[in-house]
Amino acid sequence: MLASSSAAERGARVLLLEQNDRLGKKLRLTGKGRCNVTNDCTVAEALGSIPTGGRFLHGALNGFSPRDTMAFFEALGVPLKTERGSRVFPVSDDARDIVEALRRHMEKTDVIHKRCKALGITAEGDGVTGVSATEGVFECGAVILATGGMSYSATGSTGDGYAFARALGHTVTPLRGSLVPLVTEPELCSRMQGLTLKNIRLAAFDGGKRPLFQESGELLFTHFGISGPLGLSASAHMRDFGAKRYYVLIDLKPGLDEKKLDLRVLRDFEKFSNRDFSNCLGQLLNRLMIPVIIEKSGIPPDSKVHSITREQRLRLVSLIKAFRLDIERPRPVEEAIVTSGGIALGEINPKTLESKIVSGLYFAGEIIDADAYTGGYNLQIAWSTAYAAGRAAGSRIQKQGETDC
Ligand SMILES: Cc1cc2nc3c(=O)[nH]c(=O)nc-3n(C[C@H](O)[C@H](O)[C@H](O)COP(=O)(O)OP(=O)(O)OC[C@H]3O[C@@H](n4cnc5c(N)ncnc54)[C@H](O)[C@@H]3O)c2cc1C
C-alpha cells in the first residue's frame, strides 16, 4: 500500500493487486490488533535490531527512517504513542487506523485497488512487461513485488511471490520462521500447558558462555514447548539449528539474588518443616510448576522438609534461578511472526530495491531476505523498502514517458 502510493506520488498510474477482499489483512493482526508500527529509535539503533539484511537496508532506512514513519502516520491523521522498549502504537490502540490511513493515502494519490490474484510476472528480454493475474494480463512498465513472507498464510501471504521471482531467475534463500514458538522437552512442557509466567527473566544460549539474548517479561508454556513474547523473541536469535544446540535458562525469581532466594526458601522450610517437600513450595511457585521443579531437583517429593540438606536446598535455589530447557527446533514457518530468508540481497539494488536480474522489477517488505527482532522493526523494514521501491518505480515510469506501474 505504501509502495503503491509512493510510486503514484512520482506521477505513475498505479494498480494495486490484492487477492483478499480487504487490504492489510495481516497488518490488522499486528501487535495483537494494536499495530506496533515502528520503534522510536535512530536508524543505527534500528539496524542493530535487524540481524539479517541490516547492511543492505542502510540506505532504505535512511531514506525513510523510523522517525519518518512516525511523521508520516501522524500527518495522515493517526496520533501515535510510544511505550516500553520505544515501541510505537496508534493512540487508539487500533491497527485498523493504520490500514485506514494507508487506504486514504492510496485514494488521495489515485492508486487503483483491484481485488485479484496475481499468477506471475511477464518479462521480455531483461525487462518486465506486466503481471498475469486471474483477471488477465496487466501490461505495465514496472512491477513492485510485495507479496510478504509465508507465515500466517490465511492473511494472504502464501509465498506466491517467491515462485514469481524464481521463475525470473532470482534466488530465494532458505525460508524458515523467526519470532516463532519453540519446541522444547514436550513431555515436560505439556504438564505446564497454558501457564503464563510473568516477570521472569529468560536467557538463550548456543553453548557459549555469553547469552545470545536475555530479557525480562512473559513466557507461555504450550503442549509442545514455549511461546509468548520471551519465547518468540528468543527464537529470532537461534539461526542455525543445523549446527548449534540451543537452550534457555529461566530465572523464575529475577527480583531475588541466590542469597535472598535461599533466605526466602529457608523461611518457607522453617514454616513447613513437618510437611512433605511436595507440599511446601505453594507460596513460592505456580501450582503447575511445582511437580516439574520437584522432579528436576532430584529431592524425593515425600522427604520431610526438615530432613532436606543444605546441598539439596541450594540445588533447589539454583534450579529456580536457572531452570533449563533444551530447544529441539522451531515450530513451522506458518506459525512464525516473520519469515526469515527470501529474495537474495545480492540480486537487489539496495538504493532502489530494483532487481539486478530483471529491470523494472522491484521488491518491498518481507519477501526480501531481511528480518528483525520484535519492537516494530519488521514493519519498519516494510515501510522503508516500500518507500524506496515505490519512488524508484515511479521515477522509472516517468523517465520512460510511460504511465502504468
Ligand atoms: C500475528 C502477527 C503480528 C505481527 N505484529 C507485528 C508488529 O506489531 N510490528 C511489526 O513490526 N511487525 C509485526 N508483524 C510482522 C509484519 O506484519 C510483517 O512483517 C509485515 O506485514 C510484512 O509486510 P508485507 O507488506 O511485506 O507483507 P504482508 O503484510 O503479508 O502483505 C502481503 C500482501 O500480499 C498479498 N498477496 C500475496 N500473494 C498475492 C497474489 N498472488 N496476488 C495478490 N495478492 C497477493 C497478500 O494477500 C497480502 O495482503 C506481525 C506479524 C504477524 C503474523
The ligand as an ORCA input file, in Angstrom:
! r2SCAN-3c Opt
* xyz 0 1
  C       0.417    -12.046     14.196
  C       1.463    -11.083     13.669
  C       1.735     -9.928     14.392
  C       2.728     -9.041     13.944
  N       2.948     -7.886     14.643
  C       3.895     -7.023     14.212
  C       4.081     -5.773     14.881
  O       3.343     -5.419     15.804
  N       5.106     -4.977     14.440
  C       5.914     -5.319     13.378
  O       6.836     -4.563     13.057
  N       5.692     -6.454     12.677
  C       4.701     -7.298     13.063
  N       4.457     -8.441     12.331
  C       5.213     -8.659     11.065
  C       4.602     -7.800      9.962
  O       3.198     -7.919      9.993
  C       5.097     -8.219      8.573
  O       6.494     -8.247      8.567
  C       4.575     -7.252      7.509
  O       3.163     -7.295      7.462
  C       5.155     -7.558      6.144
  O       4.550     -6.702      5.220
  P       4.440     -7.103      3.687
  O       3.670     -5.987      3.040
  O       5.752     -7.446      3.148
  O       3.572     -8.432      3.655
  P       2.036     -8.721      4.076
  O       1.619     -7.786      5.158
  O       1.958    -10.178      4.347
  O       1.202     -8.348      2.760
  C       1.348     -9.093      1.577
  C       0.055     -8.988      0.811
  O       0.248     -9.545     -0.489
  C      -0.936    -10.223     -0.833
  N      -0.608    -11.283     -1.829
  C       0.236    -12.320     -1.686
  N       0.268    -13.058     -2.801
  C      -0.588    -12.468     -3.678
  C      -1.003    -12.770     -5.016
  N      -0.531    -13.832     -5.676
  N      -1.880    -11.931     -5.614
  C      -2.389    -10.854     -4.967
  N      -2.047    -10.535     -3.704
  C      -1.147    -11.337     -3.063
  C      -1.435    -10.840      0.460
  O      -2.810    -11.160      0.377
  C      -1.086     -9.762      1.468
  O      -2.172     -8.894      1.701
  C       3.457     -9.320     12.748
  C       3.154    -10.481     12.026
  C       2.166    -11.355     12.475
  C       1.850    -12.583     11.675
*
